[in-house]
Amino acid sequence: MLKDSRPRPKGVSESRIHNFGAGPAVLPLSVVEEVQAAMPNLNNSGFGLCEISHRSATFQAVIDSAMERIRRVLSVPEDYTILFLQGGASTQFYMTALNLMKPGERADFLETGGWSKKAVVEAKRVGGANVIWSDSENGFRSVPNAGEYAVSEDSVYVHYTSNNTLMGTQYHDLPDSGGKPRVLDASSDIAGVPLDVSAHDLIYAGAQKNLGPSGVTLVILSPWALARAQENSDAGRLPTMLDYTVHTSKGSMFNTPNTFGIFVLDCVFKWLEENGGLDGSIARNRAKAALLYGELDRTDFWTPHAEFEARSWMNVTWRCADKSLESVFLTESAAAGLGGLKGHRSVGGIRASLYNGCPIESVEALVAFMREFAERHS
């Protein structure tokens, strides 16, 4: 419980704050309440949500529902495969390369931040990994425009990270892959921005930012990606737990999955469907980002990090023009019920994550606090 005796900002209850944390992130309150109700008795099965067998008909209905909702909300083609895996995006950095590349092959990478850098490191354990564009010397303030890089003729695929949580940059157009298959790390903006699944051959996303709790990773495979994995599997190159074909053949239940996480993910996609689907999510996220960037641009008290054209709707990063005020801002904002605003430990500064579950009322409360803070410290 919050013990601060001062009046709470609009929309904050006595036990919940405005959560701008980068992940695990805020969930819609209705989803939290639905999960709470399922904890002692899931769908009148008599079993609690965390106690039910993944082999039961009750849980099979949950996993089937989640896959069907994902297919509808994200317009996943019928011949694409949906998987629920474990290990987060960090495992996928390696697993994608392991399944898609054969000995002596290489892939191209667009390096726009810390997570894409990690993907390069892991891919190099498998084969060649060419960084064909990087903004590291510019402090990762932008993403590439068309014509600023050349795809290698012999690359197997092109990998990119759609949204960069640490620096607050994001692609707003589909990057050119030179006709090569695209592999996408969509962990921090999936189901919140436009996404043409059919334009990609492999998409992966940790659930803990936009889709649910930590511990579940959504993976979407095209027929091409699954065929490449099958060739590597048949050649004996893949450890069982890192083989997409094994998980596909078992319907994401080769071993015990994160049953709790998959249930929450199903609830989140249900909430998305009930609130305008992907289009509704996009509209809400655009409105939240516009409100916050409008305040950042209104005065020179704040200094946004990302270049204007590359600004993320999901992770807004900035500094105080007077950096000595940042610790004061973080302390006072936390006391006012605005949580999770500290920038990543490797970057510093201030960061507000406006994921799908973040309501616009939270952004309104943040902007009101920022105006008041700037007036007091100007």
C-alpha positions as YAML, in Angstrom:
chain: A
units: angstrom
residues:
- id: 1
  name: MET
  ca: [0.00, 0.00, 0.00]
- id: 2
  name: LEU
  ca: [1.11, 3.55, -0.68]
- id: 3
  name: LYS
  ca: [1.64, 5.41, 2.58]
- id: 4
  name: ASP
  ca: [2.08, 8.91, 1.17]
- id: 5
  name: SER
  ca: [-0.51, 11.14, 2.86]
- id: 6
  name: ARG
  ca: [-0.66, 13.71, 0.06]
- id: 7
  name: PRO
  ca: [-3.66, 13.68, -2.31]
- id: 8
  name: ARG
  ca: [-3.29, 11.06, -5.01]
- id: 9
  name: PRO
  ca: [-3.15, 12.14, -8.66]
- id: 10
  name: LYS
  ca: [-6.28, 11.62, -10.76]
- id: 11
  name: GLY
  ca: [-6.93, 7.97, -11.46]
- id: 12
  name: VAL
  ca: [-4.65, 6.53, -8.76]
- id: 13
  name: SER
  ca: [-6.23, 4.29, -6.13]
- id: 14
  name: GLU
  ca: [-4.78, 3.73, -2.69]
- id: 15
  name: SER
  ca: [-3.04, 0.56, -3.85]
- id: 16
  name: ARG
  ca: [-2.15, 1.15, -7.52]
- id: 17
  name: ILE
  ca: [0.08, 3.80, -9.04]
- id: 18
  name: HIS
  ca: [0.52, 5.16, -12.55]
- id: 19
  name: ASN
  ca: [2.97, 2.55, -13.83]
- id: 20
  name: PHE
  ca: [5.43, 3.63, -16.53]
- id: 21
  name: GLY
  ca: [7.82, 0.73, -15.94]
- id: 22
  name: ALA
  ca: [9.64, -0.75, -18.92]
- id: 23
  name: GLY
  ca: [8.70, -4.35, -18.15]
- id: 24
  name: PRO
  ca: [7.23, -6.33, -16.63]
- id: 25
  name: ALA
  ca: [4.77, -3.60, -17.40]
- id: 26
  name: VAL
  ca: [1.29, -2.39, -16.54]
- id: 27
  name: LEU
  ca: [-1.67, -4.57, -17.48]
- id: 28
  name: PRO
  ca: [-5.24, -3.35, -18.01]
- id: 29
  name: LEU
  ca: [-6.98, -3.38, -14.63]
- id: 30
  name: SER
  ca: [-9.82, -5.49, -16.01]
- id: 31
  name: VAL
  ca: [-7.27, -8.14, -17.00]
- id: 32
  name: VAL
  ca: [-5.74, -8.12, -13.52]
- id: 33
  name: GLU
  ca: [-9.20, -8.61, -12.04]
- id: 34
  name: GLU
  ca: [-9.98, -11.45, -14.46]
- id: 35
  name: VAL
  ca: [-6.75, -13.19, -13.50]
- id: 36
  name: GLN
  ca: [-7.53, -12.66, -9.81]
- id: 37
  name: ALA
  ca: [-10.88, -14.37, -10.25]
- id: 38
  name: ALA
  ca: [-9.26, -17.37, -11.99]
- id: 39
  name: MET
  ca: [-6.62, -17.97, -9.34]
- id: 40
  name: PRO
  ca: [-8.77, -20.20, -7.08]
- id: 41
  name: ASN
  ca: [-10.94, -21.75, -9.81]
- id: 42
  name: LEU
  ca: [-10.13, -21.57, -13.53]
- id: 43
  name: ASN
  ca: [-13.23, -21.56, -15.72]
- id: 44
  name: ASN
  ca: [-15.22, -23.54, -13.13]
- id: 45
  name: SER
  ca: [-12.83, -26.47, -13.42]
- id: 46
  name: GLY
  ca: [-12.27, -26.68, -9.69]
- id: 47
  name: PHE
  ca: [-8.55, -26.20, -10.29]
- id: 48
  name: GLY
  ca: [-6.76, -22.95, -9.57]
- id: 49
  name: LEU
  ca: [-5.05, -21.15, -12.44]
- id: 50
  name: CYS
  ca: [-1.57, -22.02, -11.15]
- id: 51
  name: GLU
  ca: [-2.57, -25.57, -10.24]
- id: 52
  name: ILE
  ca: [-4.08, -27.00, -13.41]
- id: 53
  name: SER
  ca: [-2.39, -29.52, -15.69]
- id: 54
  name: HIS
  ca: [-1.22, -28.25, -19.05]
- id: 55
  name: ARG
  ca: [-2.51, -31.55, -20.45]
- id: 56
  name: SER
  ca: [-6.08, -30.90, -19.29]
- id: 57
  name: ALA
  ca: [-8.94, -30.05, -21.61]
- id: 58
  name: THR
  ca: [-9.47, -26.85, -19.62]
- id: 59
  name: PHE
  ca: [-5.99, -25.55, -20.36]
- id: 60
  name: GLN
  ca: [-6.07, -26.76, -23.95]
- id: 61
  name: ALA
  ca: [-9.09, -24.50, -24.40]
- id: 62
  name: VAL
  ca: [-7.04, -21.60, -23.00]
- id: 63
  name: ILE
  ca: [-4.09, -22.11, -25.33]
- id: 64
  name: ASP
  ca: [-6.39, -22.60, -28.33]
- id: 65
  name: SER
  ca: [-8.24, -19.40, -27.47]
- id: 66
  name: ALA
  ca: [-4.99, -17.44, -27.15]
- id: 67
  name: MET
  ca: [-3.74, -18.61, -30.53]
- id: 68
  name: GLU
  ca: [-7.05, -17.84, -32.22]
- id: 69
  name: ARG
  ca: [-7.20, -14.35, -30.72]
- id: 70
  name: ILE
  ca: [-3.63, -13.61, -31.79]
- id: 71
  name: ARG
  ca: [-4.40, -14.75, -35.31]
- id: 72
  name: ARG
  ca: [-7.43, -12.45, -35.45]
- id: 73
  name: VAL
  ca: [-5.93, -9.34, -33.80]
- id: 74
  name: LEU
  ca: [-2.62, -9.45, -35.67]
- id: 75
  name: SER
  ca: [-4.06, -10.82, -38.94]
- id: 76
  name: VAL
  ca: [-1.65, -13.75, -38.90]
- id: 77
  name: PRO
  ca: [-1.85, -15.71, -42.19]
- id: 78
  name: GLU
  ca: [-3.42, -19.14, -41.89]
- id: 79
  name: ASP
  ca: [-0.25, -20.92, -43.05]
- id: 80
  name: TYR
  ca: [1.89, -19.24, -40.37]
- id: 81
  name: THR
  ca: [2.65, -21.04, -37.11]
- id: 82
  name: ILE
  ca: [2.13, -19.49, -33.65]
- id: 83
  name: LEU
  ca: [4.23, -20.71, -30.72]
- id: 84
  name: PHE
  ca: [4.37, -19.90, -27.00]
- id: 85
  name: LEU
  ca: [7.93, -20.46, -25.81]
- id: 86
  name: GLN
  ca: [10.06, -19.66, -22.78]
- id: 87
  name: GLY
  ca: [13.38, -17.89, -22.34]
- id: 88
  name: GLY
  ca: [12.36, -14.45, -23.54]
- id: 89
  name: ALA
  ca: [13.72, -12.56, -26.52]
- id: 90
  name: SER
  ca: [17.22, -13.22, -25.20]
- id: 91
  name: THR
  ca: [16.86, -16.90, -26.09]
- id: 92
  name: GLN
  ca: [15.39, -15.96, -29.47]
- id: 93
  name: PHE
  ca: [18.51, -13.97, -30.34]
- id: 94
  name: TYR
  ca: [20.27, -17.33, -30.58]
- id: 95
  name: MET
  ca: [17.37, -19.60, -31.46]
- id: 96
  name: THR
  ca: [16.39, -17.68, -34.60]
- id: 97
  name: ALA
  ca: [19.92, -17.86, -36.02]
- id: 98
  name: LEU
  ca: [20.28, -21.51, -35.01]
- id: 99
  name: ASN
  ca: [17.08, -22.53, -36.81]
- id: 100
  name: LEU
  ca: [17.38, -20.32, -39.88]
- id: 101
  name: MET
  ca: [21.09, -20.44, -40.76]
- id: 102
  name: LYS
  ca: [23.05, -23.42, -42.03]
- id: 103
  name: PRO
  ca: [26.84, -23.89, -41.68]
- id: 104
  name: GLY
  ca: [28.76, -21.22, -43.57]
- id: 105
  name: GLU
  ca: [25.76, -18.91, -43.96]
- id: 106
  name: ARG
  ca: [25.26, -15.40, -42.61]
- id: 107
  name: ALA
  ca: [22.54, -12.86, -41.90]
- id: 108
  name: ASP
  ca: [22.31, -9.06, -41.95]
- id: 109
  name: PHE
  ca: [21.46, -6.92, -38.94]
- id: 110
  name: LEU
  ca: [20.23, -3.35, -38.51]
- id: 111
  name: GLU
  ca: [21.74, -2.18, -35.21]
- id: 112
  name: THR
  ca: [19.56, 0.39, -33.50]
- id: 113
  name: GLY
  ca: [20.20, -0.22, -29.82]
- id: 114
  name: GLY
  ca: [21.30, -2.54, -27.06]
- id: 115
  name: TRP
  ca: [18.94, -5.39, -27.87]
- id: 116
  name: SER
  ca: [19.85, -5.57, -31.55]
- id: 117
  name: LYS
  ca: [23.51, -5.55, -30.51]
- id: 118
  name: LYS
  ca: [22.85, -8.58, -28.32]
- id: 119
  name: ALA
  ca: [21.13, -10.32, -31.23]
- id: 120
  name: VAL
  ca: [24.28, -9.84, -33.32]
- id: 121
  name: VAL
  ca: [26.46, -11.37, -30.59]
- id: 122
  name: GLU
  ca: [24.28, -14.47, -30.36]
- id: 123
  name: ALA
  ca: [23.97, -14.92, -34.13]
- id: 124
  name: LYS
  ca: [27.74, -14.92, -34.43]
- id: 125
  name: ARG
  ca: [27.78, -18.11, -32.36]
- id: 126
  name: VAL
  ca: [25.98, -19.78, -35.27]
- id: 127
  name: GLY
  ca: [27.30, -18.14, -38.43]
- id: 128
  name: GLY
  ca: [28.12, -14.80, -39.96]
- id: 129
  name: ALA
  ca: [26.38, -11.69, -38.68]
- id: 130
  name: ASN
  ca: [26.84, -8.54, -40.74]
- id: 131
  name: VAL
  ca: [25.92, -5.20, -39.20]
- id: 132
  name: ILE
  ca: [24.85, -3.35, -42.34]
- id: 133
  name: TRP
  ca: [23.72, -0.21, -40.48]
- id: 134
  name: SER
  ca: [24.42, 1.09, -36.98]
- id: 135
  name: ASP
  ca: [23.65, 4.30, -35.10]
- id: 136
  name: SER
  ca: [26.02, 3.55, -32.22]
- id: 137
  name: GLU
  ca: [28.27, 6.53, -32.91]
- id: 138
  name: ASN
  ca: [25.23, 8.81, -32.76]
- id: 139
  name: GLY
  ca: [24.10, 7.45, -29.41]
- id: 140
  name: PHE
  ca: [21.30, 5.41, -30.99]
- id: 141
  name: ARG
  ca: [19.05, 8.39, -31.64]
- id: 142
  name: SER
  ca: [17.61, 7.24, -34.97]
- id: 143
  name: VAL
  ca: [16.66, 4.32, -37.20]
- id: 144
  name: PRO
  ca: [17.75, 3.88, -40.83]
- id: 145
  name: ASN
  ca: [15.96, 5.41, -43.76]
- id: 146
  name: ALA
  ca: [15.58, 3.70, -47.11]
- id: 147
  name: GLY
  ca: [18.81, 3.81, -49.09]
- id: 148
  name: GLU
  ca: [21.08, 4.21, -46.08]
- id: 149
  name: TYR
  ca: [22.26, 0.59, -46.13]
- id: 150
  name: ALA
  ca: [22.79, -2.24, -48.58]
- id: 151
  name: VAL
  ca: [21.58, -5.79, -47.96]
- id: 152
  name: SER
  ca: [24.26, -8.41, -48.57]
- id: 153
  name: GLU
  ca: [23.69, -10.55, -51.65]
- id: 154
  name: ASP
  ca: [24.45, -13.75, -49.76]
- id: 155
  name: SER
  ca: [22.58, -13.04, -46.51]
- id: 156
  name: VAL
  ca: [19.90, -15.52, -45.46]
- id: 157
  name: TYR
  ca: [17.68, -12.91, -43.80]
- id: 158
  name: VAL
  ca: [17.62, -9.37, -42.42]
- id: 159
  name: HIS
  ca: [17.04, -8.89, -38.69]
- id: 160
  name: TYR
  ca: [15.76, -5.72, -37.05]
- id: 161
  name: THR
  ca: [14.30, -4.57, -33.73]
- id: 162
  name: SER
  ca: [11.17, -2.52, -34.31]
- id: 163
  name: ASN
  ca: [11.23, -0.53, -31.07]
- id: 164
  name: ASN
  ca: [14.22, 0.31, -28.92]
- id: 165
  name: THR
  ca: [13.29, 0.55, -25.27]
- id: 166
  name: LEU
  ca: [16.58, 1.92, -23.95]
- id: 167
  name: MET
  ca: [16.88, 4.91, -26.27]
- id: 168
  name: GLY
  ca: [13.27, 5.49, -27.27]
- id: 169
  name: THR
  ca: [13.49, 5.03, -31.04]
- id: 170
  name: GLN
  ca: [11.16, 3.14, -33.34]
- id: 171
  name: TYR
  ca: [10.68, 2.23, -36.98]
- id: 172
  name: HIS
  ca: [7.62, 3.87, -38.50]
- id: 173
  name: ASP
  ca: [8.08, 2.26, -41.91]
- id: 174
  name: LEU
  ca: [8.86, -1.31, -42.90]
- id: 175
  name: PRO
  ca: [12.63, -1.53, -43.49]
- id: 176
  name: ASP
  ca: [13.79, -2.64, -46.91]
- id: 177
  name: SER
  ca: [15.15, -6.18, -46.85]
- id: 178
  name: GLY
  ca: [16.28, -6.29, -50.45]
- id: 179
  name: GLY
  ca: [13.89, -9.17, -51.08]
- id: 180
  name: LYS
  ca: [15.37, -11.24, -48.23]
- id: 181
  name: PRO
  ca: [13.20, -12.70, -45.45]
- id: 182
  name: ARG
  ca: [12.68, -10.37, -42.49]
- id: 183
  name: VAL
  ca: [13.23, -11.45, -38.88]
- id: 184
  name: LEU
  ca: [11.71, -9.08, -36.33]
- id: 185
  name: ASP
  ca: [12.17, -8.60, -32.61]
- id: 186
  name: ALA
  ca: [8.82, -6.96, -31.80]
- id: 187
  name: SER
  ca: [9.02, -7.39, -28.03]
- id: 188
  name: SER
  ca: [8.29, -3.81, -27.06]
- id: 189
  name: ASP
  ca: [5.67, -2.66, -29.55]
- id: 190
  name: ILE
  ca: [3.74, -5.73, -30.70]
- id: 191
  name: ALA
  ca: [-0.05, -5.31, -30.83]
- id: 192
  name: GLY
  ca: [0.39, -1.56, -30.37]
- id: 193
  name: VAL
  ca: [1.60, -0.34, -33.76]
- id: 194
  name: PRO
  ca: [0.90, -1.27, -37.40]
- id: 195
  name: LEU
  ca: [2.38, -4.67, -38.21]
- id: 196
  name: ASP
  ca: [2.18, -6.59, -41.49]
- id: 197
  name: VAL
  ca: [2.86, -10.13, -40.30]
- id: 198
  name: SER
  ca: [2.86, -11.42, -43.87]
- id: 199
  name: ALA
  ca: [5.84, -9.17, -44.69]
- id: 200
  name: HIS
  ca: [7.95, -11.08, -42.15]
- id: 201
  name: ASP
  ca: [9.15, -14.66, -41.96]
- id: 202
  name: LEU
  ca: [9.82, -14.78, -38.23]
- id: 203
  name: ILE
  ca: [8.54, -12.51, -35.47]
- id: 204
  name: TYR
  ca: [9.33, -12.92, -31.80]
- id: 205
  name: ALA
  ca: [8.23, -10.94, -28.77]
- id: 206
  name: GLY
  ca: [8.64, -11.31, -25.04]
- id: 207
  name: ALA
  ca: [5.18, -10.87, -23.53]
- id: 208
  name: GLN
  ca: [6.12, -8.76, -20.53]
- id: 209
  name: LYS
  ca: [5.76, -5.34, -22.14]
- id: 210
  name: ASN
  ca: [2.59, -5.39, -24.24]
- id: 211
  name: LEU
  ca: [1.06, -8.85, -24.07]
- id: 212
  name: GLY
  ca: [1.13, -10.15, -20.51]
- id: 213
  name: PRO
  ca: [3.55, -11.22, -17.76]
- id: 214
  name: SER
  ca: [7.16, -12.27, -18.03]
- id: 215
  name: GLY
  ca: [7.91, -15.88, -18.88]
- id: 216
  name: VAL
  ca: [6.07, -16.22, -22.20]
- id: 217
  name: THR
  ca: [7.55, -15.51, -25.62]
- id: 218
  name: LEU
  ca: [5.34, -15.27, -28.68]
- id: 219
  name: VAL
  ca: [6.95, -16.60, -31.87]
- id: 220
  name: ILE
  ca: [5.32, -16.44, -35.31]
- id: 221
  name: LEU
  ca: [6.86, -18.49, -38.14]
- id: 222
  name: SER
  ca: [6.24, -18.40, -41.88]
- id: 223
  name: PRO
  ca: [6.28, -21.64, -43.90]
- id: 224
  name: TRP
  ca: [9.77, -20.65, -45.11]
- id: 225
  name: ALA
  ca: [11.08, -20.27, -41.55]
- id: 226
  name: LEU
  ca: [9.58, -23.56, -40.44]
- id: 227
  name: ALA
  ca: [11.04, -25.32, -43.50]
- id: 228
  name: ARG
  ca: [14.51, -23.93, -42.73]
- id: 229
  name: ALA
  ca: [14.17, -25.15, -39.15]
- id: 230
  name: GLN
  ca: [13.09, -28.57, -40.40]
- id: 231
  name: GLU
  ca: [16.19, -28.85, -42.59]
- id: 232
  name: ASN
  ca: [18.44, -28.02, -39.64]
- id: 233
  name: SER
  ca: [16.50, -30.39, -37.41]
- id: 234
  name: ASP
  ca: [16.78, -33.24, -39.91]
- id: 235
  name: ALA
  ca: [20.54, -32.62, -40.10]
- id: 236
  name: GLY
  ca: [20.80, -33.03, -36.32]
- id: 237
  name: ARG
  ca: [22.01, -29.47, -35.73]
- id: 238
  name: LEU
  ca: [19.37, -28.38, -33.23]
- id: 239
  name: PRO
  ca: [19.13, -29.11, -29.50]
- id: 240
  name: THR
  ca: [15.63, -30.40, -28.79]
- id: 241
  name: MET
  ca: [14.51, -27.43, -26.69]
- id: 242
  name: LEU
  ca: [15.77, -24.97, -29.31]
- id: 243
  name: ASP
  ca: [14.10, -26.65, -32.28]
- id: 244
  name: TYR
  ca: [11.06, -24.80, -33.65]
- id: 245
  name: THR
  ca: [9.81, -27.98, -35.34]
- id: 246
  name: VAL
  ca: [9.66, -29.84, -32.02]
- id: 247
  name: HIS
  ca: [7.59, -27.10, -30.38]
- id: 248
  name: THR
  ca: [5.36, -26.87, -33.46]
- id: 249
  name: SER
  ca: [4.70, -30.61, -33.51]
- id: 250
  name: LYS
  ca: [3.66, -30.49, -29.84]
- id: 251
  name: GLY
  ca: [1.47, -27.39, -30.07]
- id: 252
  name: SER
  ca: [3.80, -25.39, -27.76]
- id: 253
  name: MET
  ca: [3.53, -28.13, -25.13]
- id: 254
  name: PHE
  ca: [6.64, -30.22, -25.70]
- id: 255
  name: ASN
  ca: [7.43, -29.53, -22.05]
- id: 256
  name: THR
  ca: [5.37, -27.79, -19.38]
- id: 257
  name: PRO
  ca: [4.65, -24.27, -20.66]
- id: 258
  name: ASN
  ca: [4.00, -21.16, -18.60]
- id: 259
  name: THR
  ca: [0.32, -21.89, -18.10]
- id: 260
  name: PHE
  ca: [-0.24, -18.77, -15.99]
- id: 261
  name: GLY
  ca: [1.40, -16.52, -18.54]
- id: 262
  name: ILE
  ca: [-0.51, -17.98, -21.48]
- id: 263
  name: PHE
  ca: [-3.80, -17.46, -19.65]
- id: 264
  name: VAL
  ca: [-2.94, -13.81, -18.98]
- id: 265
  name: LEU
  ca: [-1.89, -13.37, -22.60]
- id: 266
  name: ASP
  ca: [-5.26, -14.73, -23.71]
- id: 267
  name: CYS
  ca: [-6.97, -12.23, -21.39]
- id: 268
  name: VAL
  ca: [-4.94, -9.36, -22.85]
- id: 269
  name: PHE
  ca: [-5.87, -10.28, -26.41]
- id: 270
  name: LYS
  ca: [-9.50, -10.59, -25.32]
- id: 271
  name: TRP
  ca: [-9.22, -7.05, -23.91]
- id: 272
  name: LEU
  ca: [-7.68, -5.86, -27.18]
- id: 273
  name: GLU
  ca: [-10.54, -7.39, -29.18]
- id: 274
  name: GLU
  ca: [-13.12, -5.78, -26.92]
- id: 275
  name: ASN
  ca: [-11.46, -2.38, -27.28]
- id: 276
  name: GLY
  ca: [-11.16, -1.91, -31.01]
- id: 277
  name: GLY
  ca: [-8.59, -4.57, -31.89]
- id: 278
  name: LEU
  ca: [-5.26, -3.51, -33.35]
- id: 279
  name: ASP
  ca: [-6.68, -0.27, -34.77]
- id: 280
  name: GLY
  ca: [-7.99, 0.74, -31.37]
- id: 281
  name: SER
  ca: [-4.64, -0.03, -29.76]
- id: 282
  name: ILE
  ca: [-2.80, 2.02, -32.38]
- id: 283
  name: ALA
  ca: [-5.10, 5.01, -31.86]
- id: 284
  name: ARG
  ca: [-4.69, 4.93, -28.08]
- id: 285
  name: ASN
  ca: [-0.92, 4.66, -28.29]
- id: 286
  name: ARG
  ca: [-0.64, 7.51, -30.79]
- id: 287
  name: ALA
  ca: [-2.74, 9.73, -28.53]
- id: 288
  name: LYS
  ca: [-0.64, 8.92, -25.46]
- id: 289
  name: ALA
  ca: [2.63, 9.57, -27.26]
- id: 290
  name: ALA
  ca: [1.37, 12.82, -28.81]
- id: 291
  name: LEU
  ca: [0.32, 14.10, -25.40]
- id: 292
  name: LEU
  ca: [3.69, 13.43, -23.78]
- id: 293
  name: TYR
  ca: [5.85, 14.60, -26.69]
- id: 294
  name: GLY
  ca: [3.71, 17.72, -26.87]
- id: 295
  name: GLU
  ca: [4.75, 18.59, -23.33]
- id: 296
  name: LEU
  ca: [8.40, 17.76, -23.98]
- id: 297
  name: ASP
  ca: [8.41, 20.05, -27.01]
- id: 298
  name: ARG
  ca: [6.50, 22.85, -25.30]
- id: 299
  name: THR
  ca: [9.47, 24.07, -23.30]
- id: 300
  name: ASP
  ca: [13.26, 23.82, -23.33]
- id: 301
  name: PHE
  ca: [13.16, 22.57, -19.73]
- id: 302
  name: TRP
  ca: [13.26, 19.03, -21.19]
- id: 303
  name: THR
  ca: [15.57, 17.48, -23.80]
- id: 304
  name: PRO
  ca: [14.14, 14.45, -25.71]
- id: 305
  name: HIS
  ca: [16.74, 11.86, -26.71]
- id: 306
  name: ALA
  ca: [15.45, 10.44, -30.00]
- id: 307
  name: GLU
  ca: [15.52, 12.32, -33.26]
- id: 308
  name: PHE
  ca: [12.06, 13.59, -34.20]
- id: 309
  name: GLU
  ca: [11.33, 11.17, -37.06]
- id: 310
  name: ALA
  ca: [12.44, 8.15, -35.04]
- id: 311
  name: ARG
  ca: [10.57, 8.84, -31.81]
- id: 312
  name: SER
  ca: [8.99, 5.81, -30.20]
- id: 313
  name: TRP
  ca: [5.32, 5.70, -29.27]
- id: 314
  name: MET
  ca: [6.15, 3.12, -26.62]
- id: 315
  name: ASN
  ca: [9.23, 4.32, -24.76]
- id: 316
  name: VAL
  ca: [9.64, 8.07, -24.45]
- id: 317
  name: THR
  ca: [13.14, 9.01, -23.24]
- id: 318
  name: TRP
  ca: [14.38, 12.41, -22.19]
- id: 319
  name: ARG
  ca: [16.66, 14.38, -19.89]
- id: 320
  name: CYS
  ca: [16.24, 17.53, -17.86]
- id: 321
  name: ALA
  ca: [18.15, 20.37, -19.48]
- id: 322
  name: ASP
  ca: [19.63, 20.79, -16.00]
- id: 323
  name: LYS
  ca: [20.62, 17.16, -15.35]
- id: 324
  name: SER
  ca: [21.07, 17.83, -11.64]
- id: 325
  name: LEU
  ca: [17.26, 18.01, -11.40]
- id: 326
  name: GLU
  ca: [16.69, 14.48, -12.66]
- id: 327
  name: SER
  ca: [17.12, 12.77, -9.31]
- id: 328
  name: VAL
  ca: [14.74, 15.31, -7.78]
- id: 329
  name: PHE
  ca: [12.19, 14.67, -10.52]
- id: 330
  name: LEU
  ca: [12.37, 10.90, -10.03]
- id: 331
  name: THR
  ca: [12.00, 11.17, -6.26]
- id: 332
  name: GLU
  ca: [9.10, 13.61, -6.38]
- id: 333
  name: SER
  ca: [7.29, 11.82, -9.19]
- id: 334
  name: ALA
  ca: [7.47, 8.52, -7.31]
- id: 335
  name: ALA
  ca: [6.05, 10.20, -4.21]
- id: 336
  name: ALA
  ca: [3.21, 11.55, -6.37]
- id: 337
  name: GLY
  ca: [2.23, 8.07, -7.56]
- id: 338
  name: LEU
  ca: [4.10, 8.07, -10.87]
- id: 339
  name: GLY
  ca: [6.24, 4.93, -10.93]
- id: 340
  name: GLY
  ca: [8.88, 3.39, -13.17]
- id: 341
  name: LEU
  ca: [10.21, 6.62, -14.71]
- id: 342
  name: LYS
  ca: [13.92, 6.04, -14.16]
- id: 343
  name: GLY
  ca: [15.87, 5.54, -17.38]
- id: 344
  name: HIS
  ca: [17.66, 2.28, -18.07]
- id: 345
  name: ARG
  ca: [20.73, 1.78, -15.92]
- id: 346
  name: SER
  ca: [22.98, 1.88, -19.00]
- id: 347
  name: VAL
  ca: [21.55, 5.20, -20.19]
- id: 348
  name: GLY
  ca: [20.21, 7.21, -17.27]
- id: 349
  name: GLY
  ca: [17.76, 10.06, -17.60]
- id: 350
  name: ILE
  ca: [13.99, 9.63, -17.61]
- id: 351
  name: ARG
  ca: [11.85, 7.13, -19.49]
- id: 352
  name: ALA
  ca: [8.09, 6.69, -19.66]
- id: 353
  name: SER
  ca: [6.93, 3.41, -21.17]
- id: 354
  name: LEU
  ca: [3.47, 3.81, -22.69]
- id: 355
  name: TYR
  ca: [2.67, 0.19, -23.43]
- id: 356
  name: ASN
  ca: [-0.75, -1.09, -24.46]
- id: 357
  name: GLY
  ca: [-1.97, -1.48, -20.88]
- id: 358
  name: CYS
  ca: [-1.04, 2.09, -19.92]
- id: 359
  name: PRO
  ca: [-4.22, 4.24, -19.87]
- id: 360
  name: ILE
  ca: [-4.20, 7.80, -21.18]
- id: 361
  name: GLU
  ca: [-5.20, 8.98, -17.70]
- id: 362
  name: SER
  ca: [-1.72, 7.99, -16.53]
- id: 363
  name: VAL
  ca: [-0.11, 10.11, -19.25]
- id: 364
  name: GLU
  ca: [-2.38, 13.02, -18.36]
- id: 365
  name: ALA
  ca: [-1.26, 12.72, -14.74]
- id: 366
  name: LEU
  ca: [2.40, 12.61, -15.79]
- id: 367
  name: VAL
  ca: [2.09, 15.67, -18.02]
- id: 368
  name: ALA
  ca: [0.34, 17.62, -15.25]
- id: 369
  name: PHE
  ca: [3.14, 16.74, -12.84]
- id: 370
  name: MET
  ca: [5.81, 17.69, -15.39]
- id: 371
  name: ARG
  ca: [4.26, 21.12, -15.91]
- id: 372
  name: GLU
  ca: [4.08, 21.74, -12.19]
- id: 373
  name: PHE
  ca: [7.65, 20.51, -11.69]
- id: 374
  name: ALA
  ca: [9.00, 22.69, -14.48]
- id: 375
  name: GLU
  ca: [7.26, 25.77, -13.08]
- id: 376
  name: ARG
  ca: [8.79, 25.19, -9.65]
- id: 377
  name: HIS
  ca: [12.31, 24.62, -10.96]
- id: 378
  name: SER
  ca: [12.53, 27.07, -13.83]
...
